[in-house]
Amino acid sequence: MIAKKFIYLMVFQSGVSLLCAQAPARKFEPVNFSQVTITDSFWKPTMDKVATTTLQACIYQTEVKTPRIRNFEKVARNKNLPAGQAGEKHEGIFYDDSDVYKALEAIAYSLKNHPDAALEKKADEWIDKIAAAQLPDGYIGTYYSLGRLQERWTDMSMHEDYNGGHLLEAAVAYYNSTGKRKLLEVGVKFADHFDSLFGPGKRHWVTGHQELELALVKLYGVTKDKRYLNLSHWLLEERGHKYAKGYTWTDWKDTAYAQDVVQVREQKEITGHAVRAMYLYTGAADVAALTGDEGYMKAMNAVWEDVVYRNMYVTGGIGSSGSNEGFSNDYDLPNEQAYCETCASVGMVFWNQRMNLLTGESKFIDVLEKSLYNGARDGLSLSGDLFFYGNPLASNGKHFRKEWFGTACCPANIARLVASLGDYVYGVSDKGLWVNLFVGSTTLVKFGKSEVPIKLETNYPWEGSVKLTVEPKSKVKFAMHVRIPGWAQGEAAPGGLYTFENDSKIPFTLSINGKPAVYTMNKGYAVVDREWKKGDQLELTLPMDVKRIVARTELKQDVDRVALQRGPLVYCVEGADNNGKAWDLILPDNAPFKTSFQKDLLEGVVTIQFQAPTIQVGKDGLSVNTEVKTITAIPYYAWCNRGQNPMQVWLPKKIKDLKIND
């Protein structure tokens, strides 16, 4: 035991982890969003709205309606007060700084996609105020800097590291997008301050709300300073040792809440707060990729299976319980009471991307896509200025979108995800291209000295045709890996938590220049390995039939119920389309479905219509009338954009499951 501990300390104190000597574990690297131009008819309007409406809402709430920016201004005015002199007080919540940083990160991504001089000027103003609030030793945190400095780094639950992690992510993003170093320098000073206090031979620390772990890896990626990678690795190793005993823990007693029961490499089950878990496992996957740590990779796969096989909603949302904003028991997935925080779905996108890069397996992108198009996209209104914190799968009409929240993590989080969408479309290695998401776009990849422009054209998710055109100046050989979604191969979700009922199994087709393609299947990708010439076109056609989904019997709330999916989109029935009702219908077995694109509905959606018996109670309160009506279902992400409405994703097959007095 002593020898192992000694070796562990020597590894980290040397400044270079021994594990870092191993080859990176990633199978390929993502093509950076800045190298991907989104032209997609589904996503580009949303990205444009984020660049304008959503970010303006974040700015207004951050510096006008709430005291978030004001707190930084106060610190700048008060940080040089004589000892003992009372200064201005902090306003708001101790983790509010993080929302400023997330908004800056979203702005950074947006500026690359949607240049805006006024928006960049506003970001620079914020950065000046943030830099002015940094203390000489590198510490930055408005809650403690305003009158509580003697208490800093005494309570692991108070989000100092969480705020700092979002600072680092914003700093890296803004530097990458604009080339400006001021915020990056603030981030480096903070990371150096943290490193001066914590690490082998120093103080123990367990991040109460994980975020710093993944952010330090991003900082390492820009600076190439291995101290930051090693510090991230050390933070992961701190978990599961009960090091919190010497600190105050103000917001939980059960360390499962913050995934601190066992060491990360020994974790097999998902526990606690959903967003914290997603950030932790994203950081662990990043560290595993750079260190080759097989223990982390094994743990990540085990925990992922626990999430996806037993604890994930059909929308890709996670975290059923509002009491801990996270997980309860396996298969406990209530619909109307579902928490499904928007930030958790954003975290699912982060984590599943990293798992895909580590393994090269498409099942992780299947889950990413499910979360992106359903659980996460639902968090942002079509207007771009209203938000969901939680995303239930059923509503009696009391749910509604809000302009902002007291805890306002979700608005800027969904904004930064949408603005950085290009990060998730393509992957590349020295020998191959991976097409992960079917998002209309252009990019340029290199194989050796050969540059290959790529153009992806599609009307996905409404249509199943995807056309890829390559334009190299001269012939170049590489393998193109095109993801064939699990839903197009008869799999509703990995692990069998959800299955298709009577799936028609319409085959996908793949052609090159109009002729059937020769390909092999590998880890869920159709691989076409050939010499490509200018103008070659690969076309994928995916089946877009309506699929009926049923859940495992362990999901008690979904027994004798059916959900509908078309392409990657999960559908729901909303009162706005059905005479104000959504809980009074029965979906018959084998009901035929009619689909059509409605360009004037909800900014353009494909609807599903079917005939279904509806039940009404007579005026006497006793008699029951049955009437067959045409029911319209819409994509789940688009619900509650026309006011408060009853809604259901899981539709009953039997009359006993009706709620007819909604």
C-alpha positions in Angstrom: 0.0 0.0 0.0 2.8 2.4 0.9 4.8 1.5 -2.2 1.8 2.1 -4.4 1.1 5.4 -2.8 4.7 6.4 -3.2 4.7 5.6 -6.9 1.4 7.5 -7.4 2.9 10.6 -5.8 6.1 10.3 -7.8 4.1 10.1 -11.0 2.2 13.3 -10.4 5.0 15.3 -8.6 7.3 14.7 -11.6 5.0 16.9 -13.6 4.4 14.3 -16.3 2.1 11.3 -15.7 3.7 8.0 -16.7 0.4 7.0 -18.2 0.8 9.9 -20.7 3.6 8.1 -22.3 1.0 5.7 -23.8 -0.5 6.4 -27.2 -3.8 8.3 -27.2 -6.8 6.0 -27.0 -9.1 7.8 -29.4 -9.9 6.1 -32.7 -10.3 9.5 -34.4 -10.7 13.2 -33.6 -13.7 15.4 -34.1 -13.6 18.0 -36.8 -13.7 21.3 -34.9 -16.9 23.3 -35.2 -14.9 26.2 -36.6 -14.0 24.1 -39.6 -17.6 23.1 -40.3 -20.1 25.4 -42.0 -23.6 24.5 -41.1 -26.1 25.0 -44.0 -28.8 22.7 -42.6 -32.4 23.7 -42.9 -33.3 22.2 -39.5 -30.3 23.4 -37.4 -29.1 26.6 -39.1 -32.3 28.6 -38.3 -31.9 27.5 -34.7 -28.2 28.5 -34.7 -29.1 31.9 -36.1 -31.7 32.3 -33.4 -29.2 31.4 -30.7 -26.7 33.9 -32.2 -29.3 36.7 -31.9 -32.3 36.1 -29.7 -31.0 33.5 -27.2 -27.7 35.2 -26.6 -29.4 38.6 -26.2 -31.7 37.1 -23.7 -28.7 35.7 -21.8 -27.0 39.1 -21.9 -30.1 41.0 -20.7 -30.7 38.6 -17.8 -27.0 38.5 -16.9 -26.3 42.2 -16.7 -29.7 43.9 -16.4 -32.3 41.7 -14.7 -29.9 39.9 -12.4 -26.7 40.9 -10.5 -24.3 38.5 -12.1 -22.1 41.1 -13.9 -22.7 43.6 -11.1 -20.9 41.2 -8.7 -17.8 41.3 -10.8 -17.9 45.1 -10.8 -18.2 45.1 -7.0 -15.2 42.8 -6.6 -13.1 45.1 -8.8 -14.1 48.1 -6.6 -13.6 46.3 -3.3 -10.6 44.0 -3.7 -8.1 46.6 -2.5 -10.0 47.9 0.5 -8.0 48.1 3.7 -8.2 45.1 6.0 -11.2 45.1 8.2 -13.1 47.6 6.1 -16.5 46.4 5.1 -17.2 46.4 1.4 -20.2 45.7 -0.9 -22.1 42.5 -0.5 -22.6 39.7 -3.0 -26.0 39.4 -4.6 -27.6 36.2 -5.9 -26.4 32.6 -5.6 -22.9 31.4 -5.0 -22.7 29.7 -8.4 -24.0 32.6 -10.5 -20.5 33.3 -12.0 -20.8 30.1 -14.0 -23.7 31.5 -16.0 -21.6 34.4 -17.1 -18.8 32.1 -18.3 -21.3 29.7 -20.1 -22.8 32.7 -21.9 -19.3 33.8 -23.0 -18.5 30.3 -24.2 -21.7 30.4 -26.3 -20.8 33.8 -27.6 -17.4 32.5 -28.6 -18.9 29.7 -30.7 -21.5 32.0 -32.2 -18.9 34.6 -33.3 -17.2 31.9 -35.3 -20.4 30.9 -37.0 -22.1 34.3 -37.1 -19.7 37.2 -36.8 -21.1 40.2 -34.9 -19.0 43.1 -34.0 -21.4 44.4 -31.4 -21.7 41.0 -29.7 -17.9 40.7 -29.6 -17.6 44.1 -28.1 -20.1 43.1 -25.4 -18.0 40.0 -24.7 -14.8 42.0 -24.4 -16.5 44.3 -21.9 -17.5 41.4 -19.8 -14.0 39.9 -20.0 -12.5 43.3 -18.9 -14.8 43.2 -15.8 -13.9 39.5 -15.1 -10.2 40.2 -15.3 -10.6 43.2 -13.0 -12.2 41.0 -10.4 -9.3 38.5 -10.3 -7.3 38.7 -7.1 -3.5 38.9 -7.3 -3.0 35.3 -6.3 -5.2 34.2 -9.2 -8.3 33.4 -7.3 -11.6 34.5 -8.9 -15.0 33.9 -7.4 -17.4 36.8 -6.6 -19.2 35.0 -3.7 -16.1 34.6 -1.6 -14.2 37.7 -2.8 -17.0 39.9 -1.4 -16.5 39.7 2.3 -15.9 36.0 2.7 -12.4 35.6 1.5 -11.2 33.8 4.6 -13.8 31.1 3.9 -12.7 30.2 0.4 -11.7 26.6 -0.3 -13.3 25.3 2.9 -16.5 23.9 1.5 -16.3 21.4 -1.4 -20.0 21.9 -2.2 -19.8 25.6 -2.9 -19.0 25.4 -6.6 -15.7 27.4 -6.6 -14.2 24.8 -8.8 -17.4 24.5 -10.9 -17.3 28.2 -11.6 -13.6 28.0 -12.3 -14.2 25.1 -14.7 -16.7 27.1 -16.8 -14.2 30.0 -16.8 -11.6 27.7 -18.3 -14.0 26.4 -21.0 -15.1 30.0 -21.9 -11.5 31.1 -22.0 -10.4 28.3 -24.3 -13.4 28.8 -26.6 -13.0 32.6 -26.8 -9.3 32.2 -27.5 -9.9 29.6 -30.2 -12.6 31.7 -31.8 -11.1 35.2 -31.6 -7.4 34.7 -30.9 -7.7 37.1 -27.9 -5.8 36.0 -24.9 -7.1 38.1 -22.0 -9.7 35.6 -20.7 -7.3 32.8 -21.4 -4.7 34.5 -19.2 -7.4 34.8 -16.4 -8.1 31.1 -16.7 -4.4 30.1 -16.6 -3.9 32.3 -13.5 -6.9 30.6 -11.8 -5.7 27.1 -12.8 -2.2 27.9 -11.4 -3.8 29.2 -8.2 -5.8 26.0 -7.8 -2.7 23.9 -8.6 -0.7 25.8 -5.9 -3.2 24.6 -3.2 -4.2 21.1 -4.3 -2.5 18.0 -5.6 -0.1 15.3 -4.4 1.6 16.5 -1.2 -0.8 19.4 -0.8 -4.5 19.5 0.2 -7.1 16.9 -0.8 -10.0 18.2 -2.8 -13.1 16.5 -4.3 -15.0 18.7 -6.7 -18.6 19.0 -5.3 -20.0 19.8 -8.8 -17.8 18.2 -11.3 -16.7 20.5 -14.2 -13.1 21.5 -13.5 -11.9 18.0 -14.5 -13.0 18.3 -18.2 -12.1 22.0 -18.3 -8.5 21.4 -17.2 -8.2 18.9 -20.1 -9.3 21.6 -22.5 -6.8 24.0 -21.0 -4.1 21.4 -21.5 -5.2 21.1 -25.1 -4.5 24.8 -25.7 -1.4 25.4 -23.5 0.2 21.9 -23.8 1.1 22.3 -20.1 0.8 18.8 -18.7 0.3 20.1 -15.2 -3.3 20.7 -16.1 -3.9 17.2 -17.5 -2.2 15.7 -14.5 -4.3 17.9 -12.2 -7.5 16.7 -13.9 -6.3 13.1 -13.5 -5.5 13.8 -9.8 -9.0 15.2 -9.2 -10.5 12.0 -10.7 -8.3 9.9 -8.4 -9.4 11.9 -5.3 -13.0 10.5 -5.5 -14.1 7.6 -3.4 -11.6 8.0 -0.5 -13.9 10.0 1.9 -11.6 13.0 1.7 -14.6 15.2 2.3 -14.5 14.5 6.0 -12.2 17.4 6.8 -14.5 19.9 4.9 -17.9 21.3 5.3 -20.6 19.8 3.0 -23.6 22.1 3.0 -25.9 20.7 0.4 -25.7 16.9 0.8 -25.0 14.1 3.2 -24.9 11.2 0.8 -21.7 11.2 -1.2 -23.4 9.3 -3.9 -25.0 12.6 -4.8 -21.6 13.7 -6.1 -20.4 10.3 -7.3 -17.9 10.0 -4.4 -18.8 6.6 -2.9 -16.1 4.6 -4.8 -13.2 5.5 -6.9 -14.0 6.5 -10.5 -12.3 3.4 -12.0 -14.4 1.2 -9.7 -17.8 2.8 -10.5 -20.3 0.5 -12.2 -23.6 2.2 -11.6 -25.0 5.7 -12.1 -25.8 7.6 -8.9 -26.7 11.0 -7.7 -27.0 14.3 -9.5 -27.3 13.8 -13.3 -25.4 16.9 -14.5 -22.5 16.3 -12.1 -22.3 12.7 -13.3 -22.2 13.7 -17.0 -19.5 16.2 -16.4 -17.5 13.8 -14.3 -17.7 11.0 -16.9 -16.9 13.4 -19.8 -13.7 14.4 -17.9 -12.9 10.8 -17.2 -13.2 9.9 -20.8 -11.0 12.8 -21.8 -8.3 11.8 -19.4 -8.6 8.1 -20.5 -8.1 9.2 -24.1 -4.9 11.1 -23.2 -3.5 8.7 -20.7 -4.6 5.3 -22.0 -6.0 4.5 -18.6 -7.9 1.2 -19.1 -9.5 1.5 -15.7 -11.3 4.6 -16.6 -12.4 3.2 -20.0 -13.8 0.0 -18.4 -15.6 2.1 -15.8 -17.1 4.4 -18.4 -18.5 1.5 -20.4 -20.1 -0.1 -17.3 -21.6 3.2 -16.1 -22.8 4.0 -19.6 -24.6 0.7 -19.8 -26.3 1.4 -16.5 -27.5 4.7 -17.7 -28.7 3.7 -21.2 -30.0 0.2 -20.4 -31.9 1.1 -17.2 -32.1 4.8 -16.6 -32.7 6.7 -19.8 -35.9 8.1 -21.1 -37.0 7.4 -24.6 -36.2 11.1 -25.4 -32.6 10.6 -24.4 -33.3 12.5 -21.2 -31.8 11.4 -17.9 -32.4 12.1 -14.2 -35.9 11.2 -13.2 -35.9 12.6 -9.7 -36.4 16.3 -8.8 -35.4 15.8 -5.2 -31.7 15.2 -6.2 -31.9 16.5 -9.8 -30.8 13.0 -10.8 -31.1 9.3 -10.5 -33.2 7.2 -8.2 -33.7 3.5 -8.7 -33.3 1.5 -11.9 -36.3 1.6 -14.2 -37.9 4.4 -12.2 -38.8 6.7 -15.1 -42.1 8.5 -14.4 -43.4 10.6 -17.2 -45.4 13.5 -15.8 -42.9 13.9 -12.9 -39.8 13.4 -15.0 -37.1 15.9 -14.2 -34.9 15.4 -17.2 -32.9 18.6 -16.8 -31.9 20.2 -20.0 -28.3 20.4 -18.8 -28.3 16.7 -18.2 -29.2 16.1 -21.9 -26.5 18.5 -22.9 -24.1 16.5 -20.7 -25.3 13.3 -22.5 -24.2 14.9 -25.8 -20.7 15.7 -24.3 -20.2 12.3 -22.7 -21.4 10.2 -25.6 -19.2 12.1 -28.1 -16.2 11.3 -26.0 -17.2 7.6 -25.7 -17.6 7.4 -29.5 -14.1 8.9 -30.0 -12.6 6.4 -27.5 -14.2 3.3 -29.0 -15.2 4.1 -32.6 -18.7 2.6 -31.9 -21.7 4.2 -33.4 -24.1 3.3 -30.5 -22.8 6.3 -28.6 -23.8 8.6 -31.4 -27.2 6.9 -31.5 -27.7 8.0 -27.9 -26.1 11.4 -28.6 -28.5 12.0 -31.5 -31.5 10.9 -29.3 -30.5 13.4 -26.6 -29.7 16.2 -29.1 -32.8 16.1 -31.2 -35.2 15.4 -28.3 -34.2 15.8 -24.7 -31.8 18.8 -25.3 -33.5 20.6 -28.2 -36.7 20.6 -26.1 -35.1 22.9 -23.6 -35.1 25.8 -26.1 -38.3 27.4 -27.4 -38.8 27.9 -31.1 -38.7 31.7 -30.4 -35.2 31.3 -28.8 -36.0 33.2 -25.7 -37.9 30.8 -23.5 -36.6 27.7 -21.8 -37.4 24.5 -20.0 -35.3 23.5 -17.0 -37.0 20.1 -16.7 -38.4 18.2 -19.7 -41.3 16.0 -18.7 -42.8 13.4 -21.0 -46.4 14.1 -20.0 -48.1 17.2 -18.8 -51.6 18.0 -17.5 -51.2 21.6 -18.9 -49.4 23.2 -16.0 -45.9 23.2 -17.5 -44.7 26.2 -19.4 -41.5 27.7 -20.7 -39.8 30.5 -18.7 -37.8 33.5 -19.6 -35.2 32.7 -16.9 -34.6 30.7 -13.7 -33.1 31.5 -10.3 -30.6 28.7 -11.0 -30.0 29.6 -14.7 -27.6 27.0 -15.9 -29.8 25.7 -18.7 -30.3 28.7 -21.0 -26.6 29.3 -21.6 -25.9 25.6 -21.6 -28.3 24.8 -24.5 -27.0 28.0 -26.3 -23.4 26.8 -26.2 -24.4 23.3 -27.4 -26.3 24.6 -30.4 -23.7 27.2 -31.2 -21.0 24.4 -31.2 -23.1 21.9 -33.2 -20.4 21.5 -35.8 -18.2 19.7 -33.3 -20.4 16.6 -33.5 -20.9 16.1 -37.2 -17.6 14.6 -38.5 -14.6 12.8 -37.2 -11.3 12.2 -38.9 -8.1 10.1 -38.6 -5.1 9.9 -40.9 -6.9 7.2 -42.9 -10.6 7.8 -42.6 -13.6 10.2 -42.3 -16.5 9.5 -39.9 -19.9 10.9 -40.7 -21.8 10.9 -37.3 -24.7 13.3 -37.7 -26.7 14.1 -40.8 -26.5 17.8 -40.7 -26.3 19.8 -43.9 -22.8 21.3 -43.9 -19.4 21.7 -45.6 -16.0 21.0 -44.3 -12.4 20.4 -45.4 -10.4 17.4 -44.2 -6.8 16.4 -44.9 -5.3 12.9 -45.7 -1.6 13.3 -45.8 -1.0 16.3 -48.1 -4.3 16.0 -49.8 -7.1 18.4 -48.9 -10.6 17.0 -49.4 -13.6 19.3 -49.4 -16.8 17.5 -48.1 -20.3 18.6 -48.7 -23.3 17.0 -47.0 -26.8 17.7 -48.3 -29.9 16.5 -46.6 -33.4 17.5 -45.4 -32.9 15.3 -42.3 -34.7 14.7 -39.9 -37.8 15.2 -42.1 -36.4 13.1 -45.0 -34.0 10.2 -45.1 -31.9 11.0 -48.0 -28.3 12.0 -47.2 -25.9 13.0 -50.0 -22.1 13.3 -49.5 -20.0 14.9 -52.2 -16.2 14.8 -52.1 -14.1 17.3 -54.1 -10.3 16.4 -53.9 -8.1 18.0 -56.6 -6.7 14.6 -57.4 -7.5 11.1 -56.4 -7.1 10.2 -52.7 -7.7 7.0 -50.9 -9.4 6.9 -47.5 -12.2 5.1 -45.8 -15.5 6.8 -45.3 -17.4 5.6 -42.3 -21.1 6.5 -42.5 -23.1 5.9 -39.4 -26.2 3.8 -39.9 -28.5 4.8 -37.0 -29.6 2.0 -34.7 -33.2 3.1 -35.3 -32.7 2.4 -39.0 -31.6 -1.2 -38.2 -34.5 -2.1 -35.9 -33.0 -0.9 -32.6 -35.0 1.7 -30.7 -32.2 2.1 -28.1 -29.0 0.2 -27.1 -29.6 -2.5 -24.5 -33.2 -3.2 -25.2 -34.7 -0.8 -22.7 -37.0 0.2 -25.6 -37.9 -1.9 -28.6 -39.9 -1.4 -31.8 -43.2 -3.1 -31.9 -43.9 -4.7 -35.3 -40.9 -2.9 -36.9 -41.2 -3.0 -40.7 -37.4 -3.2 -41.0 -37.3 -1.3 -44.3 -33.6 -1.5 -45.3 -31.3 1.4 -45.8 -29.6 1.8 -49.1 -26.1 3.1 -49.9 -24.9 4.1 -53.4 -21.9 5.7 -55.0 -22.5 7.8 -58.2 -25.9 6.2 -58.5 -24.7 2.6 -58.3 -24.9 0.2 -55.3 -21.9 0.8 -53.0 -19.5 -1.9 -51.9 -19.2 -1.5 -48.2 -18.5 -3.4 -45.0 -20.2 -2.8 -41.6 -18.0 -2.0 -38.7 -19.2 -0.9 -35.3 -22.4 0.5 -36.7 -20.8 2.3 -39.6 -21.0 1.5 -43.3 -17.4 1.7 -44.4 -16.5 2.5 -48.0 -12.8 2.2 -48.4 -11.8 3.3 -51.9 -9.9 5.8 -54.0 -12.1 8.9 -54.2 -12.0 11.4 -57.1 -13.4 14.9 -57.6 -17.2 14.9 -57.7 -17.8 11.4 -56.3 -21.1 11.2 -54.5 -22.2 8.8 -51.8 -25.9 8.7 -51.1 -27.5 7.1 -48.0 -31.2 6.6 -47.9 -32.7 5.9 -44.5 -36.3 4.5 -43.8 -38.5 7.2 -42.4 -41.5 5.1 -41.5 -43.3 5.7 -38.2 -42.2 3.3 -35.5 -44.1 2.2 -32.5 -42.0 1.9 -29.4 -42.7 -0.2 -26.4 -40.7 -0.3 -23.1 -39.5 -3.1 -21.0 -42.1 -4.3 -18.4 -39.8 -3.0 -15.6 -40.8 0.5 -16.7 -44.1 0.3 -14.8 -45.3 3.8 -16.0 -45.1 2.7 -19.7 -46.8 -0.7 -19.5 -49.5 -1.1 -22.2 -48.4 2.2 -23.7 -46.8 3.1 -27.0 -44.5 5.9 -28.1 -44.0 7.0 -31.7 -40.8 7.8 -33.4 -39.9 8.8 -37.0 -36.3 9.1 -37.9 -34.5 10.4 -34.8 -37.5 12.3 -33.5 -39.8 11.1 -30.7 -43.3 12.4 -31.1 -46.0 13.5 -28.6 -49.7 14.4 -28.7 -50.4 17.9 -27.6 -53.7 19.6 -26.8 -53.2 22.4 -29.2 -53.7 20.1 -32.1 -56.4 18.0 -30.6 -59.2 20.2 -29.3 -57.3 20.9 -26.0 -57.1 17.2 -25.1 -54.1 14.8 -25.0 -55.1 12.3 -22.3 -58.4 11.0 -23.7 -57.3 8.7 -26.5 -56.3 5.1 -27.1 -53.8 4.2 -29.7 -55.1 1.0 -31.4 -52.8 -1.8 -32.4 -51.7 -1.6 -36.0 -53.3 1.9 -36.5 -52.2 3.2 -39.9 -50.2 6.4 -39.8 -50.2 9.3 -42.2 -47.3 11.7 -42.3 -47.0 15.1 -43.9 -44.8 18.2 -43.8 -46.6 21.2 -42.4 -44.5 24.2 -43.3 -46.6 26.7 -41.4 -46.9 24.7 -38.2 -44.2 25.1 -35.5 -41.7 26.6 -38.0 -42.2 23.5 -40.2 -42.6 20.0 -38.9 -43.6 16.6 -40.2 -46.8 15.6 -38.3 -48.1 12.1 -37.7 -51.9 11.6 -37.9 -53.9 8.5 -37.0 -57.4 7.5 -36.1 -58.1 6.8 -32.5 -61.1 6.3 -30.2 -61.4 9.1 -27.7 -63.4 8.9 -24.5 -65.6 11.7 -23.0 -67.6 11.7 -19.8 -71.1 12.9 -20.2 -72.6 15.9 -18.5 -74.1 13.7 -15.8 -70.6 12.6 -14.8 -71.5 9.0 -15.2 -72.1 8.2 -18.9 -69.1 7.6 -21.1 -69.1 8.4 -24.8 -66.6 7.0 -27.4 -65.8 8.8 -30.6 -63.2 8.1 -33.2 -61.2 11.2 -34.1 -58.2 12.1 -36.1 -55.3 12.6 -33.8 -52.2 14.7 -34.7 -48.8 14.1 -33.1 -45.9 16.5 -33.3 -42.2 16.2 -32.6 -41.6 16.2 -28.9 -39.1 19.0 -29.0 -41.7 21.4 -30.4 -44.4 21.0 -27.7 -45.4 23.9 -25.4 -44.6 26.6 -28.0 -48.3 27.6 -28.2 -49.0 28.2 -24.6 -49.8 25.7 -21.8 -51.1 22.4 -23.0 -51.7 18.9 -21.9 -49.2 16.5 -23.6 -48.2 12.9 -23.7 -45.4 10.9 -25.2 -46.5 7.5 -24.1 -50.0 6.8 -25.4 -52.3 4.2 -23.7 -53.4 1.1 -25.6 -56.1 0.2 -23.0 -58.9 2.2 -21.6 -57.7 1.7 -18.0 -54.8 4.0 -18.6 -56.8 6.9 -19.8 -57.1 10.1 -17.9 -60.3 11.5 -19.2 -60.8 14.5 -16.9 -57.7 16.4 -17.8 
